[in-house]
Amino acid sequence: MADDFKNIFMPEHASRPRLIPFLLIILLIVAGVAAVVLSRPWWASRKNRAAQPPQKQTTQNLQQQSFQAICALASNKSLEEARQKGYALLAQTKDPVLTASLETLLGQLNIELILSQASMPEKEEYVVRSGDSLERIARKFKTTVDLIKKSNALQRPVLHPGDRLRVFKGTFTLAISKSRNDLVVKANDRFFKRYRVGTGKFGTTPTGTFVITEKIEQPPWWRPDGKMIPFGDKENVLGTRWISLRATGATAAVRGYGLHGTWEPETIGAQASAGCVRLLNSEVEELFLLVPTGTSVVITE
């Protein structure tokens, strides 16, 4: 009986060592197939991400981060560094929202730099010579007396030989768009600042090329019937400054057109004037300070 038991069961026990490697191989094959099948969606999604990277979103995020860094520089009064990095980003971005934000910031930086004693590439160090006056220096550099005084914190117009000044030596040009109702100031053909303006009703503002010929503080206004309305009269529509324009080149001659301030700020950004280009009083005063007579102006539809 014991021998029968042994004969029956011993062969099975003897075969187990041979079965174990075989079973392990089967398990490894099954595990490998399962791993390949389960990993296909992950590899496919990874391949898709590699084939279509979110380049646009990444670029926008990086540019927004750059803009925030530029704003931080401006807040820390690293104005020239902020300005140069702002110009670099402005040349790169195609995002209209970021472009508008950069232009606003650059306009603020440019005004703060040009109206202060801070140095900037567009300023030149000038040592006053015997016989110099503010008017003579302004003519030499094609700038304005007011800008020299403001940017050098001069309390009096009197100069002494040996005095040191920082004088703006750039060339301003103005470009006015009737459809956008804005005015872009450029310095040496580079964006400087954008202003919102009001233009003539029914497209009456003339287009073409012009030059600034006269600048008047606290201007009187002549009504269409020829009556003069003095500055300060509520009927005077010219605001605090008048900048006269003369047509140049092939542009038809015009009379009585120019840039001026307004007592009606709600008309800025609209076609609301009798034909002239109007700005907020504070902004026409700023422009008046910057641009000398002889400055070129282009008005387009």
C-alpha angles and dihedrals in degrees: 000000000000090000091052090051090050093048092050100048107026096074090056092049091046092054096052095084089055093049097052097070090046092053091047091053090051091050092049091050092050091047091050093051091048091050092052093047095046094046095054096085091049093049091044092052091046090050091050092050090050092048094048110031115185090249096156094051092044091051092049091049093049092048092049089051089050091050091052090050090051090050089052090052090051091050089051089052094247085138103161093046090048090048096052093046089046091055091048092052092045089057091051106043126086094181108114093205093052090043091056091048092049092049091051091050094045091050090054093046093048093050093047092049098044095046094049135064090255117124122247133168091257093059126083127205108240128188113210114241132203110284095022121138132179090254092052093048091046091054091047093054096033092237135114131275089228092056093050091050095046097045093048096041091237112177094185133035092230115112129191128205109265095031111137121224135179107222127190109239100179128111119241124210128182127216119189123193117199094194093052095034092223140122121215119202116204127191114204088347093303125114112269108164142336123221129191112233142180120236137192125300115255091010094296095146105105119239129217137066124325143167131219109249106167139020123197130185117214091004126203117229128225114214119222088259090059098255115140116231111198124227111273095034111123089231092059106102099185100089120209101321139036124199113187124214131208123194118245136193115359093344113120114252116262132191130209097010126131148112121291145158126260142216089211107072091173089071093063111109093027140084097256111126132089088253107298125107112251131197135182109280092245091051097045087051089053092048090046089056093049107044125063127207109278093047113143119240127191120193118194135178 
